[in-house]
Amino acid sequence: MTSGVVIAGGGLAAQRCAEALRRGGWEGPLRIVGEEAMAPYDRPPLSKGFLSGDLDPAEIALRPAGWHAEQGVELLLGDRASGLDPDRRLLLLASGATLPFEHLVIATGGRARELPGAAGLANVHRLRSIDDAARLRAALLPGARLAVLGAGLIGQEVAATASARGVRVTLIEAEPLPLARALHPRLASWLVDLQRAHGVDVRLGTRLERLESGDSRLEALHLSDGSRLEVDALLVAIGVVPATGWVGADVHQLARAPHIHVAGDASGANHWEAAVHQGRAAAGAILGGAAPAPALTSWWSDVHGVRLQGLGDPVGSDALVVDGDPRGRSFTAVALRRGSPVAALAAGRPRELPRLRKLLTDVHEPAKEAA
């Protein structure tokens, strides 16, 4: 088989890398190896529009059917990377096939953290793939009791989607407030209030003590607040770890070689825009371009009909400037550290994002010039 670029992983980073390579003039062989049977698709809708039933698989595809064939991008779907021989430049697949490469992009994404004791319980769910979302959606019947363990972005979004479907949702978070690395404490409290206003039972500072199960199904959770919570389904949303065990080495160490690159969740960057940036950066490196400047940390979410768009890192901020009325669910907020903007949130105001991004990007420019 002819060598070229092989992208291990079929998600957002892989797709954006392939697009950037063809757009940048790469004319050689280009292959994407995807474990799932579906061509690269957008994962954020899995906890929102797809989970609610408003979107079908075709509507979350990252490119229209036929795009890959038109661009000469070979899709090897339903197979996965299982090993790597970096010296011989060979990618090993679970099917037994081997792929030679001139350049390898490791973009195999992440896997959901496992909950000890939950293996084999039919009504315990995770949410990483379209199949996971379809299985969870079937459990979201009106009146059903859903517990969501973990109040990160996926937990927040599923709680909102499920409650809108008439599901009785309990959102459980071990920390005093959710999303500590993404939201200023006042904004995290606002989000908790938003969930509660829509009937979600939010339990903060509460840990899972043990599972109660029978006949291969979870029956109840015993929580650190002393309660026993009966459930019909549980979503485990306690974080993601890079799906790179197949590599057999540290991916960042491997990526020091000029012919191996890492992008997306496989690198530990668990946000949509980071995957886009890193996928394109890998393509740039393959094409011989200069490394792009690090992207500003950013994320977005939809919770109870409110579009949330966050920038920067609020950890250690000592002030918050709010424009608008949070009770009206349309406002912007800028977190400051010693008077300088370090993070921002636009709630229900998507047109404000460019201004907020410029504010955070420009604030340190004079210091850079002075250096």
C-alpha positions, 0 to 999 in steps of 0.5 A: 500500500502506498504511503502518505498521511494516515490519520488514526481517529475519525472525529473532529480533529481528524476531519479538520486535519484532512480538510487543511491538508487538501486545502494546503496542497497535499496531493498524496494519499490521505487516509482516515481510520475510524472505529465507528461505522459513520464518517466523521460527525460532530459530537456536541449535538449528541448531548443536545439536538441528537439526544432530543431527537431534533437532529438525525445522523445526516444532520450532524455529519461534518461533511456531506456524503461524497465529500471524502471521495471527491477529495480523495480521502480514503475512509477506513471505517469500522476498524481502529488503531491497535498498535504502532511501529514508529521506527518502521512507520507502520500503523497496526489495525485491530482487523490485522491490517497494517498501514505504512505512513509518511506522516501519522496523526494520532487523533483517536479522541478520548474515552469516558472514565469508567465508574467502578462497579458499573460494568455490565449494568444495562441501564448505566450509560456513557456518552461518547458516540452516536450509538451511546446517544441513541441508547441513552435517548431510548431511556429518556421517557417522560417520568423516567428517573435519570441520575447524571453523575458529574456536572461538567458540560456533558452532564449539564447538557444532558440534564437540560435535554432530558428535563425538557423531555419530561424526565426527572433528573438529578444532577450530582456533582462532587465539588461545591460548584460545577465547571470550576475551570471554565466558570467564575464561581458567581457564573457557576452558581447562576448555571446551577440556579438555571438548572433548578429553575427547570426542575433539575435536582442539583446536588452539590458537594455530593459523592457517590458512596455505592451502587445498589443493583440487581438482575444486571440493572442499577436500582439505586445510588447511595450518596454521601448526603445520606440519601438513597436515590432510586433510578431508571438510568444513570449517565456517568459523566465524570470526565474523559481520558485520552484513548491512546493506550494502543500507542504503547508509549507517551504520545507527546514523546512520540510527537517530537518526531517530525513525522508523528503528530497528535491532535484533539482529545488524544492530546488531552485538549477536551474542547471542540475549538481545541480539536479544530486548532490542533487538527489544522496545526498538524496539517500545517506541520505536515505541509512545512508551515510555521506552528500557529500561535496557541489558541485561546481556550474556548468552549460553548454549550446550550443549556435550557435554550441559552447559548453559553460561550466561554473564553479564557481561564477564570481560575484565580480571578478576583473580580467579575464585571457583568453587563446585562441581567443574568435573570433575563438569561442575556448577559456578558461577564468578564473575569479579572485578575489584578485588573486584567481580563482573563476569562469571559462568558457570553450568555444568550449573546453570540454576537458579543463573542468577537468583542470578548475574544479581542478583549482577551487576545489584545490585553497582553499585547503591549507586554509582548511588544515590550519584551 
